[in-house]
């Protein structure tokens, strides 16, 4: 079944405590050259068929429910043939 | 007796405490269920603390879209007193009844402490029985209590006196401008991260200079709303 993928990231200027904790773990492994880690979300919305209408609906949902524009940015919305497929 | 609704959603934690606070203040608490489209004739509503829907997606985000919230939003817009505590405050911002957002504490940890607050606005439905600038002590317990908003919003909040409570002494979570709680321009909606409902009965509140656990500084919030509704 095809999916519509919505990618959401915390805003760049906001602290991302989860990412900061991972960056700290990397530094402890001697991998401080990965100077920053930020963790976002990937939503996969399974649909029978990807149409302009379902894409539009997903765009609305992305702003209305899946993300909060005060603290997050919607990076990308795209369709994929199946869950976990890389972007086309 | 004045009926005050207390909304329970899956994951509510402090709904019983909020009901108790309403009772101690002299009101009649009315449990309201998230799936109902009915406020049961209440005169005011409390959105209590907890971890609604496991805080999945974002804190308060799923609860903000629950059926009862469309009734709460409509009533709030008509001027009904609405109080959001902790997760309830997060629900209010996710429902766009108050501006800004709440993010993880800047130190990255859950924090539980008795917190001193300064009451900044005493013209709201929930703060009229406090003195301007009064310091009160109520418990604070959250992991995502950092208040943020863009610069223009912060300027508007400060300019219009919409900061209801500010952290005093220390800023426990990195909140912008030490903001602990907000109100709307009409003053009927108040949201705050700390928990006034846990400081309403001697023996069960924060420690004071007088005696252990004797703090009841939170009770005046609930009394203020009851007084407002009767006025």
Interface residues (C-beta under 8 A of the other chain):
Chain A: X10 X14 X15 X17 X18 X20 X21 X65 X66 X68 X70 X71 X72
Chain B: X57 X58 X61 X65 X93 X94 X99 X100 X101 X103 X104 X105 X106 X108 X146 X148 X149 X150 X174
